[in-house]
């Protein structure tokens, strides 16, 4: 026992002696402009392994030898700083870091702590001069403009450190250490996705045209489970090329206010900090920070030539730490410019580095998008190059672009894009797929993402896929449990000829349903038959239920997620239909087509057909027949969407979408029971209000010109689920209103947290406000009102009504970004509240990940 006490006391003595020889170093690392703490900055005593990292607020504390030393502080996007630690018991430090590549002088202004005034502020007067001249040196003021662009995008596991097994045995993934790379700041990363592209951009001012010729493209990584072109389209929108000389900067599918926006002086605080040389050019360091750090703005620096030109030499942009932006814990954008002989502004580098985190405690992901621009020219293209402007596609991909040899990439890759670790992501994926658990997991995730199960792992040999899997099991009040199986051929079978179909069975109605489709494309498909631009002819034949008054515009009608409903869904018939469709899309956004459609619709006990005879007697009928011709026209220039096998999921709604269709039929022609004429038009557009969010507008109108039974009239789209669906009425019943004329609107205003960000405690939740107002003006003319008789019309179903002079209206108030993915609305029905069996209000929800 004595020995144990002696050992314990000896240990305490040695520990005390060791601590007595140490000093405590603590303090705060901040941005030199905003004075905000920099989270997870690295501190290390030079020449030792002693150091620490700052916490989420920029604070740090660690023990160091009493001899002191040289403390090195580094943070991605900022210059590394070194300072001498003098011996002493405690060292309280406040360390300010400046953006990379620039040595700042002593900063005397501390934004956020001083009384800031725009009036007679020299910094505001200075930035107004920069704003006034931002258009004068635009390279696109020239008749022609050409340059080469190298682009690289990398995603990596941040601060990756391999974890050794406790028992000392080797693990299945020990080889990952062979692929670890190191950033300039010393942070270790494990790249898991890498994309490179080399292209030449050609611009012509009159008539205005811009074409991109892709000379090389390669990609590898864990995101191969997604569509190659689809994920590239998505990433191009998320990491847009930043143009600070515009009012708004599209980034992360949001709109940031540019520091050179015309509204900049009312949104930002500006500071004249110092004069320094940038690329041997005397410049003013113009610092800026938004008045409200939670809104979509930047902090950073503009380095502006100290002459009468107000030429911007360099830009450093950061996002404020408290910004209401999901998953982005840190972001730095660096842009460099050169001045041509005629003072034209030429960008040479656009570099974005981002740390993504699901939570503050996670290490998250590191991402970098680097663009290097070279070989700028304003000369008129030669005849061979002028041919490029006659191409219809905005992006022309050379046939050998995806098969360029290693020598091509070695010659094209700038020094700044060369990795320290030569082992590639492609080699990493090969090694990972050799591990069974990873291979199986990748296939399961791929199925969940695409919805289809391939019959061959090689895309070139994959001829058939089963799916979509989310429709395998669903349910409704007519069919009961609905079981479905189906599939489609893939490009491994043919790049032009496709077969698609399904079979379904309801356990309650005990009826088999089916759909069979064959489509021929006039141009080769890369991955999917529906990918843009479509130019095809299609034949389809189906037999299935038809849920009246419900139009599934954004999902499958038998998606299992829609099986839970707020009320019984029994407004349905059975429909047998055959269609022959021709459709063509162009790169300029124009699409058009024609459909020959023949169908027979059968009555059910839920939706009966009681036909009115000339003598006003009513006779039940089993079905009616129609043969129609429909013409379609659509305009949607510069749409951005992610393409799946069966859907186009919009990435943004910025493009103006215009739709027009007209359907016609002649009685007794090819078996039609009625004359029929119907016209529909619609527009859709997103309007951005810079720092104040955005408004999505959908407006439609239409008219049935003929006297026809109610299934052929205009049946408003009722949403009987608890989900939020655009262009669907949340508190309306199916077939509650029947019209032959209508005008509808759907307005959704996303305020991006501008109100909630002002509440001291609530703003920490980073919730965002959503306001909706939708409605429908409808009218039923006398010729289609069965209450007035009408030869051949059907009696309306029970609890179906005509609309009065007032339009149907509903409004909702919601909060999105709950747990970063959930949106919850409360919707009110504003009128027609006395109709039987209706809901006047209710909670609705949806899931959506967004930045």
FITOR-189361 format. One record per residue (C-alpha): x, y, z. Coordinates in steps of 0.2 Angstrom, whole numbers, padded with zeros to 4 digits, always signed. Example, Ala and Ser with C-alpha at 12.3 -4.5 7.8 and 13.67 -1.06 7.14 Angstrom:
<rs>
+0062-0022+0039+0068-0005+0036
</rs>
This chain:
<rs>
+0000+0000+0000+0014+0012+0004+0022+0009-0013+0006+0014-0022+0005+0030-0012+0023+0034-0015+0020+0031-0034+0005+0042-0034+0013+0056-0025+0028+0055-0037+0017+0055-0052+0008+0071-0045+0025+0079-0042+0031+0075-0059+0015+0082-0067+0016+0098-0057+0034+0100-0062+0029+0098-0080+0015+0110-0079+0026+0122-0070+0037+0122-0085+0023+0126-0097+0014+0142-0101-0005+0144-0106-0008+0152-0123-0025+0157-0127-0035+0170-0137-0045+0173-0152-0042+0172-0171-0053+0185-0181-0055+0191-0199-0046+0208-0201-0061+0216-0208-0077+0210-0199-0068+0206-0183-0078+0189-0183-0070+0174-0175-0063+0161-0188-0068+0144-0183-0056+0129-0184-0041+0139-0188-0024+0130-0186-0011+0136-0173+0005+0127-0171+0022+0131-0163+0034+0131-0178+0046+0116-0177+0035+0106-0165+0019+0096-0165+0012+0107-0151-0004+0117-0156-0022+0118-0157-0037+0123-0167-0049+0137-0164-0067+0132-0159-0083+0137-0168-0081+0155-0162-0063+0157-0165-0056+0154-0147-0042+0144-0143-0032+0138-0128-0017+0126-0126-0001+0123-0116+0016+0127-0123+0034+0126-0116+0039+0141-0106+0053+0144-0118+0040+0151-0130+0043+0150-0149+0036+0156-0165+0017+0153-0166+0011+0149-0184-0008+0153-0187-0016+0147-0203-0033+0147-0211-0039+0142-0228-0041+0158-0239-0030+0169-0227-0012+0173-0226-0002+0162-0213+0003+0173-0199+0018+0171-0187+0021+0179-0170+0034+0177-0156+0027+0170-0140+0037+0178-0126+0040+0168-0110+0027+0171-0096+0013+0162-0087-0001+0167-0098-0002+0174-0115-0018+0183-0121-0019+0185-0139-0030+0193-0152-0024+0187-0169-0031+0195-0185-0029+0186-0202-0029+0195-0219-0035+0187-0235-0023+0176-0245-0010+0185-0256-0012+0202-0248-0002+0210-0234-0013+0223-0225-0007+0237-0215-0013+0241-0198-0032+0241-0198-0039+0255-0187-0058+0253-0192-0067+0239-0183-0084+0236-0192-0098+0232-0181-0091+0241-0166-0091+0259-0173-0104+0271-0177-0106+0269-0195-0113+0283-0206-0115+0284-0225-0116+0302-0226-0100+0311-0231-0091+0294-0229-0076+0294-0242-0078+0275-0243-0096+0276-0249-0091+0290-0262-0077+0279-0268-0087+0263-0270-0100+0273-0280-0087+0278-0292-0082+0259-0294-0100+0255-0297-0103+0269-0310-0088+0262-0320-0092+0243-0319-0099+0242-0336-0085+0252-0345-0072+0239-0346-0083+0223-0348-0074+0212-0361-0091+0208-0369-0092+0226-0375-0081+0220-0389-0088+0213-0405-0079+0196-0402-0071+0188-0387-0063+0171-0385-0053+0163-0371-0048+0145-0365-0055+0139-0348-0049+0125-0337-0061+0120-0323-0058+0108-0309-0070+0103-0295-0065+0093-0281-0075+0086-0266-0066+0078-0251-0068+0072-0233-0061+0087-0223-0048+0085-0210-0047+0066-0213-0037+0056-0201-0037+0037-0202-0042+0028-0186-0031+0013-0182-0040-0003-0175-0039-0005-0156-0033-0023-0158-0020-0018-0170-0027-0028-0184-0028-0021-0202-0045-0015-0208-0054-0016-0225-0051+0002-0229-0033+0005-0223-0028+0009-0241-0037+0025-0240-0022+0033-0232-0013+0031-0249-0025+0044-0256-0024+0057-0243-0019+0075-0249-0014+0090-0240-0020+0108-0243-0009+0124-0243-0015+0127-0225-0009+0110-0220-0026+0102-0218-0027+0084-0224-0042+0079-0235-0047+0063-0244-0054+0067-0261-0069+0057-0265-0075+0066-0281-0065+0075-0295-0070+0083-0311-0060+0092-0324-0065+0101-0340-0056+0110-0353-0066+0121-0365-0064+0136-0377-0078+0150-0375-0083+0160-0390-0093+0176-0388-0101+0187-0402-0110+0203-0398-0121+0205-0413-0131+0195-0415-0127+0190-0397-0121+0172-0395-0110+0162-0384-0104+0145-0387-0093+0133-0377-0083+0120-0386-0078+0106-0373-0061+0099-0378-0059+0088-0363-0069+0081-0349-0067+0068-0336-0074+0064-0319-0074+0050-0306-0080+0048-0288-0094+0043-0277-0106+0054-0286-0106+0042-0301-0122+0035-0294-0130+0051-0301-0133+0056-0319-0116+0062-0326-0124+0077-0336-0138+0079-0323-0125+0082-0308-0114+0093-0319-0129+0104-0323-0133+0105-0304-0115+0109-0299-0114+0122-0313-0129+0131-0304-0123+0128-0286-0105+0134-0290-0109+0148-0303-0095+0158-0311-0096+0174-0299-0098+0191-0308-0097+0204-0295-0101+0217-0308-0119+0212-0308-0132+0217-0294-0135+0199-0289-0123+0185-0288-0131+0167-0291-0123+0155-0279-0129+0140-0270-0146+0142-0279-0148+0158-0269-0145+0176-0274-0132+0186-0265-0131+0205-0266-0115+0210-0275-0103+0222-0266-0104+0232-0282-0123+0231-0283-0132+0248-0286-0140+0245-0269-0123+0241-0261-0122+0257-0251-0139+0253-0243-0134+0235-0240-0115+0236-0235-0104+0245-0224-0088+0250-0233-0071+0255-0226-0055+0262-0235-0042+0252-0226-0025+0254-0234-0015+0257-0250-0004+0243-0256+0002+0235-0272-0007+0221-0281+0002+0214-0296+0014+0229-0295-0001+0241-0297-0005+0253-0282-0022+0249-0275-0034+0254-0262-0040+0240-0250-0059+0243-0249-0066+0232-0235-0085+0229-0234-0097+0219-0223-0117+0218-0224-0127+0228-0211-0136+0212-0206-0124+0197-0206-0138+0185-0207-0144+0190-0224-0136+0184-0241-0121+0196-0242-0102+0195-0241-0088+0201-0231-0072+0204-0239-0060+0216-0249-0060+0224-0266-0043+0230-0272-0046+0244-0283-0033+0253-0294-0027+0270-0286-0030+0280-0302-0045+0288-0311-0050+0271-0319-0056+0263-0303-0051+0246-0310-0054+0231-0299-0038+0221-0298-0043+0207-0286-0058+0202-0275-0059+0192-0259-0077+0187-0254-0082+0177-0238-0098+0173-0231-0102+0180-0213-0102+0167-0200-0120+0170-0195-0127+0170-0212-0143+0160-0214-0135+0148-0227-0137+0129-0224-0122+0117-0223-0109+0131-0228-0098+0133-0213-0085+0143-0222-0083+0150-0240-0069+0160-0248-0070+0166-0266-0054+0174-0274-0054+0182-0291-0040+0190-0300-0041+0202-0315-0029+0209-0328-0030+0225-0338-0029+0224-0357-0020+0237-0367-0037+0246-0370-0041+0244-0351-0053+0230-0354-0055+0219-0338-0049+0201-0341-0052+0188-0327-0038+0176-0325-0044+0166-0310-0060+0162-0301-0057+0151-0286-0071+0145-0273-0067+0135-0258-0081+0129-0246-0082+0119-0231-0099+0110-0230-0105+0103-0213-0121+0095-0208-0118+0100-0190-0105+0111-0180-0097+0096-0173-0094+0086-0189-0078+0089-0199-0089+0090-0215-0083+0090-0233-0071+0101-0242-0075+0108-0259-0066+0118-0272-0070+0124-0289-0056+0132-0298-0057+0140-0315-0041+0147-0324-0044+0158-0339-0030+0160-0353-0027+0165-0371-0039+0179-0371-0042+0187-0388-0054+0200-0396-0049+0196-0414-0063+0191-0426-0064+0172-0427-0058+0164-0444-0070+0155-0455-0068+0138-0447-0072+0146-0430-0086+0156-0436-0095+0139-0440-0097+0137-0421-0109+0151-0420-0120+0142-0432-0122+0127-0421-0139+0126-0412-0132+0119-0395-0124+0131-0383-0112+0118-0378-0103+0108-0391-0094+0093-0385-0080+0085-0396-0082+0067-0399-0065+0063-0391-0068+0075-0376-0072+0060-0364-0057+0050-0370-0043+0062-0369-0026+0053-0364-0016+0057-0349-0004+0068-0359-0018+0080-0364-0022+0083-0345-0004+0085-0340-0002+0098-0354-0019+0107-0350-0018+0106-0331-0011+0123-0323+0001+0121-0309-0011+0128-0297-0023+0113-0300-0009+0099-0298-0012+0088-0283+0002+0084-0271-0004+0066-0270-0003+0059-0288-0015+0044-0284-0031+0048-0293-0049+0047-0287-0052+0035-0301-0040+0023-0293-0048+0026-0276-0065+0021-0283-0057+0005-0291-0050+0000-0274-0066+0004-0265-0077-0006-0276-0066-0021-0273-0072-0021-0255-0089-0031-0255-0097-0020-0242-0094-0004-0251-0099-0012-0268-0116-0018-0261-0119-0001-0252-0116+0009-0268-0128-0002-0278-0142+0000-0264-0139+0019-0264-0139+0020-0283-0156+0011-0283-0163+0023-0271-0157+0038-0280-0162+0032-0298-0177+0022-0293-0172+0008-0305-0162-0008-0303-0151-0012-0318-0148-0029-0325-0129-0026-0328-0117-0016-0318-0109-0010-0335-0119+0005-0342-0114+0000-0360-0121-0018-0357-0136-0014-0346-0151-0017-0358-0165-0017-0345-0169-0009-0328-0183-0013-0316-0193+0001-0308-0197+0014-0303-0196+0006-0286-0206+0019-0277-0222+0014-0286-0220-0005-0281-0233-0003-0266-0245+0010-0264-0264+0012-0260-0280+0021-0262-0298+0019-0258-0303+0011-0274-0289-0001-0277-0285-0005-0259-0267-0011-0259-0260-0008-0276-0245-0019-0282-0235-0014-0297-0220-0020-0307-0212-0013-0322-0196-0007-0331-0188+0000-0346-0175-0003-0358-0158+0007-0357-0146+0014-0369-0136-0002-0368-0151-0010-0378-0152+0005-0390-0148+0023-0390-0164+0027-0401-0177+0013-0398-0185+0012-0381-0198+0000-0373-0206+0005-0356-0221-0002-0346-0229-0009-0330-0242-0020-0324-0252-0016-0308-0266-0025-0298-0277-0019-0284-0282-0030-0270-0299-0022-0267-0305-0019-0285-0296-0035-0291-0293-0027-0308-0277-0029-0318-0270-0013-0325-0256-0010-0338-0246+0002-0348-0235-0002-0363-0224+0011-0373-0212+0011-0387-0203+0026-0392-0190+0030-0406-0178+0045-0404-0172+0053-0419-0155+0057-0410-0144+0047-0399-0148+0047-0381-0133+0047-0368-0142+0040-0353-0161+0042-0353-0174+0043-0367-0182+0059-0360-0166+0069-0359-0165+0086-0367-0167+0089-0381-0181+0077-0385-0185+0073-0404-0195+0057-0404-0211+0048-0409-0220+0038-0396-0234+0025-0396-0242+0021-0379-0257+0010-0374-0264+0009-0356-0278+0004-0345-0279+0011-0327-0289+0020-0315-0292+0039-0318-0293+0049-0302-0304+0064-0307-0299+0081-0301-0282+0075-0296-0267+0079-0308-0251+0072-0302-0240+0085-0310-0224+0083-0300-0224+0065-0295-0231+0047-0300-0249+0045-0296-0245+0029-0287-0230+0035-0277-0231+0026-0260-0228+0043-0251-0245+0049-0257-0254+0034-0250-0259+0043-0233-0273+0055-0237-0283+0068-0227-0300+0061-0234-0306+0047-0244-0302+0047-0263-0316+0039-0272-0318+0051-0287-0312+0039-0300-0316+0030-0316-0307+0017-0327-0298+0023-0343-0292+0014-0358-0281+0025-0369-0270+0024-0384-0258+0038-0390-0247+0042-0404-0236+0057-0400-0223+0067-0409-0213+0080-0400-0197+0090-0403-0187+0102-0392-0174+0114-0398-0159+0122-0389-0167+0139-0390-0181+0133-0378-0194+0130-0391-0204+0114-0390-0219+0108-0400-0228+0092-0404-0244+0084-0408-0254+0069-0400-0267+0058-0408-0277+0051-0394-0291+0038-0393-0299+0033-0377-0314+0025-0368-0318+0031-0351-0329+0019-0340-0341+0024-0326-0339+0017-0309-0350+0016-0294-0340+0031-0287-0341+0041-0302-0357+0037-0312-0362+0043-0329-0381+0048-0329-0384+0054-0347-0398+0067-0350-0409+0063-0365-0418+0076-0376-0434+0073-0367-0425+0077-0350-0425+0058-0345-0409+0052-0337-0401+0035-0342-0385+0027-0334-0372+0024-0347-0356+0013-0346-0344+0023-0355-0341+0036-0369-0327+0037-0382-0316+0051-0389-0303+0052-0403-0293+0069-0401-0280+0078-0409-0269+0089-0397-0256+0102-0402-0243+0108-0390-0231+0122-0389-0219+0126-0375-0205+0140-0373-0193+0138-0359-0176+0146-0363-0161+0143-0351-0171+0131-0340-0160+0122-0328-0165+0105-0322-0158+0088-0315-0163+0074-0327-0169+0057-0321-0175+0043-0331-0193+0049-0330-0193+0067-0323-0185+0083-0325-0182+0090-0308-0180+0109-0309-0164+0116-0301-0170+0134-0303-0186+0142-0309-0177+0157-0316-0182+0154-0334-0199+0161-0341-0209+0145-0345-0224+0147-0357-0236+0133-0362-0250+0132-0375-0261+0118-0380-0276+0115-0390-0287+0099-0391-0300+0095-0403-0312+0081-0408-0326+0079-0420-0342+0069-0416-0343+0052-0425-0326+0054-0432-0316+0039-0428-0329+0035-0414-0329+0051-0405-0345+0053-0394-0344+0072-0394-0337+0088-0403-0323+0095-0392-0313+0110-0392-0302+0115-0377-0288+0128-0376-0275+0131-0361-0261+0143-0358-0249+0145-0344-0234+0155-0338-0221+0152-0324-0207+0162-0318-0196+0166-0302-0194+0184-0298-0179+0188-0287-0179+0203-0275-0161+0203-0271-0159+0203-0252-0177+0201-0250-0180+0183-0256-0190+0178-0271-0207+0175-0278-0213+0160-0288-0227+0164-0300-0238+0151-0309-0253+0157-0319-0264+0148-0331-0281+0150-0340-0291+0139-0351-0308+0136-0359-0319+0122-0365-0328+0129-0380-0340+0114-0383-0354+0106-0374-0348+0090-0366-0350+0079-0351-0342+0084-0334-0326+0072-0336-0321+0082-0351-0324+0099-0342-0311+0108-0332-0309+0099-0315-0298+0109-0303-0283+0100-0296-0287+0095-0278-0273+0090-0266-0280+0076-0255-0264+0072-0246-0255+0081-0232-0240+0086-0243-0237+0103-0251-0239+0102-0270-0238+0117-0282-0253+0120-0293-0264+0110-0281-0278+0117-0269-0274+0111-0252-0292+0112-0244-0302+0108-0260-0311+0092-0262-0310+0082-0279-0324+0087-0291-0330+0100-0278-0330+0113-0293-0333+0110-0311-0330+0124-0324-0328+0126-0343-0318+0142-0341-0305+0146-0328-0290+0157-0323-0279+0152-0309-0264+0158-0300-0251+0151-0288-0240+0164-0279-0226+0158-0267-0215+0171-0258-0199+0164-0250-0193+0178-0238-0177+0169-0234-0178+0173-0216-0178+0192-0217-0191+0193-0203-0186+0179-0192-0167+0184-0193-0172+0200-0183-0178+0190-0168-0163+0188-0156-0166+0170-0151-0177+0163-0165-0163+0168-0178-0152+0155-0171-0164+0142-0178-0161+0149-0196-0179+0146-0200-0186+0155-0216-0203+0162-0219-0215+0156-0234-0231+0164-0239-0243+0157-0252-0258+0164-0260-0267+0153-0273-0284+0154-0281-0295+0150-0296-0308+0160-0305-0320+0148-0313-0336+0149-0323-0348+0136-0330-0358+0142-0345-0376+0138-0348-0372+0125-0362-0362+0114-0350-0374+0116-0335-0384+0100-0333-0396+0109-0322-0402+0118-0337-0405+0101-0347-0393+0098-0361-0394+0084-0373-0380+0072-0370-0373+0080-0354-0370+0070-0338-0378+0074-0321-0364+0081-0309-0359+0070-0295-0365+0072-0278-0357+0087-0269-0351+0095-0285-0354+0113-0287-0353+0128-0299-0342+0143-0294-0350+0160-0290-0344+0177-0295-0330+0176-0282-0314+0165-0286-0309+0151-0274-0295+0157-0264-0283+0150-0250-0268+0156-0241-0254+0148-0231-0241+0154-0219-0226+0142-0217-0209+0140-0210-0196+0131-0220-0178+0125-0216-0184+0117-0200-0169+0105-0196-0163+0111-0213-0175+0100-0223-0193+0102-0217-0206+0114-0222-0223+0116-0212-0237+0127-0218-0254+0131-0211-0266+0134-0225-0283+0143-0224-0298+0141-0235-0303+0159-0238-0321+0157-0245-0334+0144-0250-0332+0138-0232-0350+0132-0231-0349+0118-0244-0352+0101-0235-0338+0090-0231-0323+0102-0233-0308+0107-0223-0307+0125-0219-0289+0124-0213-0275+0112-0210-0256+0108-0208-0247+0103-0223-0228+0098-0225-0215+0094-0237-0196+0089-0236-0184+0099-0246-0165+0101-0244-0159+0118-0249-0144+0130-0246
</rs>
